[in-house]
Amino acid sequence: MRQFSRPLPHKMDEPLSESLSVHTPPSSSGVPPIYRETTKCIAYMCVYAYGCSERTQRAAQVMMRRCMRYMPENLRVKPKLSDYALDLLAEQRRSGAELASETFAILDEHRPDGPTRKVVQGL
């Protein structure tokens, strides 16, 4: 029988369900960078961006294993309105559209001065 030169990364006797909920940091991953799956992160449009450690000001490639959208449900933060949705609602309020009182309360809290970015109409 051949002896392994390196120890196994995980205990072989622990249940599979326990190891599935553990996320390994990318720096300790044994998968070469060329094979790591990535996704395009547009934090401005993401409902999980407020609680995400990978968000950036511009669109960026992030590893899928670190993206909140692909994490198991029990590890995700509760989704909220994205910055894009808030800006769309703020633009609607600015244009005089009828909105519910709850929407006005959300906008007063998050967008009291209107949209933070210019919103393209017709999207």
N, C-alpha and C positions, 0 to 999 in steps of 0.2 A: 504494500500500500504506500502511495506517495504522500509524503508529508508536505503540508502547505507552508510556504515561506512567510505568509502574512496571516494574522488572525482574521477570522470572519468578522465582517462589519457589525452584525447583529447576532444576538443569541438565537440559536436555532430552535430552542425549546419554548420560546414565548409564542403565544397565540398570534395568528396572522392579523386578527382585528386590532390588536394593540400596536403592531408595527405600522399599520396603515394610517393611523391618526398622527404619527410622528413625522414632522417635516424636517428634512435635513437641509442645513444651509448650503447654498450652491458651492461655497468654497470647500466643503468637505465631500462633495459629490465625486464619485469615481467615474462619472460619465464625461467623456471628452466634450469640450465646448461645441464642437461641430455637430454633435448629436443631441444637444439640449434643445428642447422645444421652447420656442418663444412666441409671444403674441404682441400685437401692437397695443400699447396702453395710451388711451386718450383720456387723461384724468378729468378734463373739463366736461366730458360726457358720461363719466362713470358714476353709478349710484353708490359705489363703495369707496370712492376716492378719499372721502373725509377720514377714513380709518385705515388707509393703505400706506405702507412704508415705501412702496415703489413709485408713487406718483411723482410726476415732474411737470414743469410748466409747459413743455412741448411734448408732442407725441413721441414715444420712445418704445424700443423693443425691450420687453421684460420677459424673464423666464416664466413659463406657465405655472410652475410649481410655487412661484411667489406672488402670482396675481390672485387677488381676492375673488375674482369671478370663478376661478377654477378650483378653489379650495372646497373641502367638504363643508356642508351646511353648518355643522356645529362649530367650525373655526371661523366662519365669516362674521363680519359685523352686520348689524341690521341695515338694510339699504335705506338711503334717504334720497331726497331730490338732488340731482346733479347740478353743478353750477350752470350748465347749459339750460336745464329746465327752469331754474330760477331766473336766469336772464330772459328766457322766452316769456315767462309770466310777468316779469318786470316791464318788458316791452309792451305786453298786452295792456297792463295797467296804464302805462304812459300814453298809449294810443286811445284810451278811454273805453276799452272793452269791459263788459260786465263780468265781474268776478265775485266769487263767494266771499263772505266775511272771513272765513278760515284762511283763504288764499291771501287776503289783505294782511292778516295777522302774520303769516309766514313771510310775506314780502317786507313788511315793516321791520321784522327782526333781521332778515338776511340781506335784503336789497332796499334799504330806505332811500338811497339816492339813485335808484334805477339800475339798469344792467351794468355789469362790470366790463363787459366786452360788447362790441357792436354785433348785433344779431342780424343775420341775413334772413329776410322775409322770404317765404315760399318754400322752406325746407320741410 
